[in-house]
Amino acid sequence: MTVLNALRASIASRFPSIPYPEPTSWAFQPAALLAFATRVTDAYAADSRRVDIGAAGSWEALLAHAFEVHEAVRPLLAITYSTRTVYDRPEDIVADLERGRLEINTEHCEHPLWTPEENCIFRIAHDVIPHALYLRPFSLEGEVLAFHDHVRRAPAEARLALFTEIFGYAAIRYSTGVYPAHQKCIVFPELLAAYEAVFLPSGAAGA
C-alpha cells in the first residue's frame, strides 16, 4: 500500500464522511463565486472584532479535530516546518506524501485563539484532507471545494470556524490579491446560509 492510500484509509476509518452536497455546476461559476467572495471579504473587513467570544467553541471543536487528524497521519509521515513556499500545487503535496514526508510553512501563523503550533496542526489537516486526498488546487474554486471536503470529515460544531478559516481567507486572498493582515475568529452564519442557498442543490443546504 502506498503512503497516500494508507493516509486515505486512516482518514476514512477515523473520520467517516458525513453528507454535504457538491455545488451545482450551473451556479458554481468563476464570476458568481468571485462576486460572493467579495461579499464575504466586505463582511470580514466591516467587523472590527478579532474574536467573537460566542463562537470560540467552534474553533475549539475545529482544533480538537485537527489534532485528531494529526494523530492519524503522524505515524505515516515525517513532518517538518519551514518559512519557504513549499508547494505550488496539490500534486506537489502528494509527491512528498508518497515519500513519507510533509513540510508545513510556518509564516503568518499569528492567530487570535490558537498558538502558532496549533495553527500549524490545522495546516497539516488542511494540506492532507482536501489538497492531497482530493487534489483541490490553490485557487478560489479549489479552496471552496476544500471547505466541502473538510466539512464532511469535521464535527458539525466546527463548521462555522471552517467557513472562516478556509472559505473566508480564500475569499479575501482571491478577491483582493492578498491575505488579511490579521486573522479574525468571527463567524458568518448568514453568509454560509446564503452560500448554501445560492450554490448548493435546492433543498440540500444545511445537510
ChimeraX attribute file (.defattr): number of C-alpha atoms within 10 A of each C-alpha:
attribute: neighborCount
match mode: 1-to-1
recipient: residues
	/A:1	6
	/A:2	11
	/A:3	18
	/A:4	20
	/A:5	12
	/A:6	14
	/A:7	24
	/A:8	17
	/A:9	12
	/A:10	15
	/A:11	20
	/A:12	12
	/A:13	11
	/A:14	12
	/A:15	17
	/A:16	11
	/A:17	15
	/A:18	14
	/A:19	13
	/A:20	17
	/A:21	17
	/A:22	15
	/A:23	20
	/A:24	13
	/A:25	10
	/A:26	7
	/A:27	14
	/A:28	16
	/A:29	13
	/A:30	11
	/A:31	10
	/A:32	13
	/A:33	20
	/A:34	18
	/A:35	13
	/A:36	18
	/A:37	25
	/A:38	19
	/A:39	15
	/A:40	24
	/A:41	22
	/A:42	14
	/A:43	14
	/A:44	23
	/A:45	12
	/A:46	9
	/A:47	12
	/A:48	10
	/A:49	12
	/A:50	14
	/A:51	17
	/A:52	13
	/A:53	10
	/A:54	9
	/A:55	16
	/A:56	17
	/A:57	15
	/A:58	21
	/A:59	22
	/A:60	16
	/A:61	17
	/A:62	23
	/A:63	21
	/A:64	18
	/A:65	20
	/A:66	22
	/A:67	16
	/A:68	17
	/A:69	24
	/A:70	19
	/A:71	12
	/A:72	18
	/A:73	21
	/A:74	16
	/A:75	11
	/A:76	19
	/A:77	19
	/A:78	14
	/A:79	16
	/A:80	11
	/A:81	13
	/A:82	11
	/A:83	11
	/A:84	11
	/A:85	11
	/A:86	14
	/A:87	16
	/A:88	10
	/A:89	15
	/A:90	19
	/A:91	16
	/A:92	14
	/A:93	22
	/A:94	22
	/A:95	14
	/A:96	18
	/A:97	22
	/A:98	17
	/A:99	15
	/A:100	17
	/A:101	17
	/A:102	22
	/A:103	21
	/A:104	19
	/A:105	17
	/A:106	18
	/A:107	13
	/A:108	14
	/A:109	17
	/A:110	15
	/A:111	16
	/A:112	12
	/A:113	17
	/A:114	17
	/A:115	12
	/A:116	15
	/A:117	12
	/A:118	17
	/A:119	18
	/A:120	19
	/A:121	22
	/A:122	21
	/A:123	17
	/A:124	22
	/A:125	22
	/A:126	20
	/A:127	21
	/A:128	24
	/A:129	20
	/A:130	21
	/A:131	24
	/A:132	24
	/A:133	19
	/A:134	15
	/A:135	19
	/A:136	22
	/A:137	18
	/A:138	16
	/A:139	14
	/A:140	22
	/A:141	20
	/A:142	18
	/A:143	22
	/A:144	21
	/A:145	21
	/A:146	24
	/A:147	22
	/A:148	22
	/A:149	23
	/A:150	21
	/A:151	20
	/A:152	18
	/A:153	20
	/A:154	21
	/A:155	16
	/A:156	14
	/A:157	15
	/A:158	22
	/A:159	23
	/A:160	22
	/A:161	25
	/A:162	21
	/A:163	23
	/A:164	24
	/A:165	20
	/A:166	19
	/A:167	26
	/A:168	27
	/A:169	23
	/A:170	27
	/A:171	30
	/A:172	23
	/A:173	18
	/A:174	17
	/A:175	21
	/A:176	13
	/A:177	10
	/A:178	12
	/A:179	16
	/A:180	17
	/A:181	8
	/A:182	11
	/A:183	19
	/A:184	22
	/A:185	22
	/A:186	25
	/A:187	23
	/A:188	16
	/A:189	14
	/A:190	9
	/A:191	15
	/A:192	19
	/A:193	12
	/A:194	14
	/A:195	17
	/A:196	19
	/A:197	15
	/A:198	18
	/A:199	20
	/A:200	20
	/A:201	15
	/A:202	10
	/A:203	9
	/A:204	14
	/A:205	19
	/A:206	12
	/A:207	9
